[in-house]
């Protein structure tokens, strides 16, 4: 084993002996001498040092951490006088560590690294190394090893892309710009990239919303130009705006985890990180000799940021000059040229023509799930409860709603109107002066333009374009579904009541016998239907009151004498079971019996119809005979988080048919109720006790059902 390897191995072994834990320990924190010492973070530093592959790096990190640890551990005078065994052991261990770290070979390497860091700080501050302040020297010896680790691993954590390819020049000729250039957009940086000197230039992309600003390290090798940035590579092109709509913490987390010098932007955080405001320091920009705007100079950075930047540039020099590595081609949504009726004058791209991306737009009919699954294969793995919406309404979506250029809307609100030809057409209107109640009446659409997507590759940008087109298509489909619901909801109610009335003779005896088991939704047909619905679950309620329910069902009964019955208004068209069965007797002001219309009804039998399985039960229809609009009634299918996950926008649409008001109440006479139960040999409770009797019988049935082996074989139908 070499001397360097020996130093690394011994250093880690001594560190584990000092802390009593392995470097792979999952312990997060413990106390030493009354002070909290975060062993988890310390061991992460040791692991990061081991990943570098340099033994002196490991030794220096362990040496620095051991010194911090030693400052936390204390012994009393009594321990010293009594010859405390732990104290003796600690002194012996410290002696071995000191001998290892003060070896001539180790000290020389440590001092060489410290001298290099001192020289870097002095260089950018235009000082002689010996003139560096004592505070900066102390910082180097206490923290430089950790700064070096962050710089080494920082390259892998950043988004790395290539603006253009070309030859790689001599690394010795690469200079570091002492200025931090400012650009209003990544497109502006791309346009002026060749004006940036050969070498390394730190740039900032300033945004209207200050916390959306981000830094870019531009590496110009003399022909090949690459960028490294901490710009969030969002899961989908709407994620950033949706997160911003909540608060600014998504950017706070990104900025706090970055080593770029955000202090130069002087972002003022308020409301516990929820709000970001622009400070004065980040607004004053200068113009350099090259004509580029300047945010500040590297000499303005604090010691940590400046040393990190210098060591980070060393990593970039090794990666792009010495090893001549390339990165994926850079692309943004603004590189796509889109023809549109509202952007005919927008003929010029914001970047040179050589960067233009070719996008093959699709009609609404062709922008379907089959196509999207070829570019978003994960979507095919998840069940989409709204495919029927696409099949029915995609052909009615105007194609000019899909792929919108950045300036298409011009600040106006897009509307879906009915054209003179009877087809839907896209229009826009300035609604800023309208009161909210007038705006709510408009068929407004939440369309998204193909503006700046996250920095990515050409393939990803094309995918994002189709994603946004799908989002826009879904906005129109949702509007059409909503209009269809308002137009046809009464028609759908009548369909249900006719189907239920037709099948009622098959259920009537079980209803009057209070055969609760007959109406539980756990039959093989129900189980097969649930399999067809993906990983759905039976639910009840809406919004925050939604609850997962079981397949258990009960028959509810209540007694209401004729003199207390209240009929619906004669001329009020309200579909119901009684109305469909023609059981409302306005002449005698009562309901008639469903079993014998010649008798007045005093009992009302009710079933739960909150799910598609209940509809199957009371209509006798198979799942595929239920209208597509109602096949997910009462079923909750988790499709993903629309903010965090790249899910099909269609799967996130709320189905208005889920709120369709349906009931199943059958009026019967006491005479018919008694006759059926007598013929079946069942007990006949008093009329006034029927409601309580039905509840108690249902409870007994449910208790027996729980004790028996459950016939349910799939999750979600418990």
C-alpha positions, 0 to 999 in steps of 0.5 A: 500500500502506498503512503498516500493510501495509508494516510487515507485509510488510517485517517478514516479508521481514526475518525471512526474510532474518535466518533464511535461510528462508521462513516456510513452511519445513519445517526443524524446528531448527537451531543459532545460536551453539551454541544450538538455535533451533526455526525451525519453531515460530517460523515457525508463530507468524509464520503464526498472526500472518498469519492474524489479518489485522492487520499490527501483530500480524505486526510485533510477533510478528516483532520478538519472535522476532527478539529471541529469535533475536538472543540465540542468535547470537554473534560472537567478538572476533576476528570484530569485530577482523577486520571479519567480512563476516557480522558487517557484514551482520548489523549492517546487517540489524539496523539496518534492522529497528530502524528499522522497529520503532522508527518512531513509529507502530509504537512507539505501537501496540506500547506501546498493546497492552502497556499494555492487557495490563498493565492487564488483569493489574493489574485482576484482581490488584486493583492499579493498573497502575503497581503491577504487578511488573517481572516481569509487565511483562517477561512482557508485553513478551516473551510477550504477543504469543504469548498473544494468538495462542493466545487468537485461535486458541483459540476455533476449537480448542475445542468450542463449543455452546449450552445455550439460545437467547435475546436478546443483551444489551449487551456493556458490561453483560457482566461477568467473574466473578472466581471459578472455579465447580465442578460435579460434572457438565455436567448440574449446570452446565446446571441452574444455567446461568441462575444464572450472571451475565450475562457470562463465567464460567470453570467446571470439571467435576470428575470422580471420575478427576481427569484427566477433569476439564475446564474450560468457559467459560460465556458468558451474553449475557443470554438466550443461554447458550453454552459453550466447552470443551476436553473431548475430543470423542471419536470414539465413546462408548467411546473415553474408557474404552478409553483410560483402561484403558491409562493417563492419557496421553490426558488429559495430552496434552489438558491440556498442549495446553489454555490453561485453568488446570489448575494450580488442580486440582493434578493430580499426574502419575506414571509418566511421565504414565501415572497422574494423582492428585489433589493437595490444592489441587484438593480444597478447594472453597468456596461462593460467595454464589450458592450455587455451589461455587468452585474458586478465583479468577482472581487465583490464576492465573499471568501467562500463564493470566490474560492468555490468559483475558482475551484469550480473553474478548475473542474471545468478546465479539466473537463472541457479543456483537458478531457475535451468533453462535450454536453447535450445540445442546448435548446429552448422553446423560443427556438421553435417557429410557429405560424399562427393567425395571431402572430403573423408578424412574428417572423424572426426568432430571438436566436440566430437562425442556426438554432431553429428547431423543427416542430411537426405540429399535429391537429387535435385529432392526431394529438391523441393518446396513441401518439403521446404515448410514443413520446411520453411512454410512462403515460401508457403505464397509468390508467387515464379515467378521461380517455372517453373525453378525448375520443368524443371531443378532440375532433371539436377542438380548433387546431389554432388552440394548440400550438400558440407562439409566445406573443399570440395572446398579447395579454388578452383572454382566449375564448371558445366561441361558436362560429357562424359555420356552427364549428368552434373557433378561438377568439380573444378579448381584453377582459381586464375592465370587466367585473368578475361576475361578467368574466365568469360568464365567458367561455374563457380558456386557460391556454399556455403559449410556447414561451420559455421552457426550462433549459434543455435538449432539442428532444425535450423541447419538442416534447414540451411543445407537444405537452403544452399543446396537449394542455391547451387541447385539454382546456378546450375539451374540459370546456366542451365537457362542461357545456355538454354536462349542462346541456344533457344532465337531465337527459342522463338522469332520465336515462338512469331512471328509465333503466332502473324502472325497467329493472325494478321488478327483478329487485322488488322482492329483495328490497321488501325482504331487506336483503342487504346482501343482494345490493353489496357491490362485490360481485364478480361483475363488480370486481371485473369492472374495478379491474377495468378502472385501473387502481381505482377506489370506491369513494364517497363525498366531494372535495375535502370530505371525500372518504374511501368506502367499502363494498357494503350496502344497506337498504334504508326504509322509512314510514310516512303516512299519506297525510304527511306526504309532500309531492313535488310541484306538478309543473316542475320537471324533476326526474325521479324514480316515482315520476318515471314509474308514474307513481305520483298521484296529484289528485289524491296527493299521495304516492302510489305503490310500485308493486300495486298502483291501486294502493297508496304508498306509506313506505319508501325504500332507498338504495345508495347509487353513489358509484358506477357499481350501484348503477350496475346493480339497480339497472342490471346493466353490465359495465360496458353498457353504462354510459362512458360519462358515468363509468367512473362515478364514485371511483377515485383513480390517483393519476399523479401530482399535476405540479410535481409529476409530468402526467397527461393533462387529460387525466387531471380534468375533473369530470362534471358528470361525477356530480350528477344528482341521482337517487333511488327511492321506491314507494311501496304500500304496507300491504305489499311489504307485508305480503312479500315478507309473509310469503318469504316467512320473514318477520313483519315489524310495526310500521313505526319501527321499520326504520330502526328495524332496517338499520339494526338488521343492516348492522347485524348483516355487516357484522356477520360479513366482517367475520366471514372470509372476504370474497374481495380479491382486489384492492380498492373494493374492500 
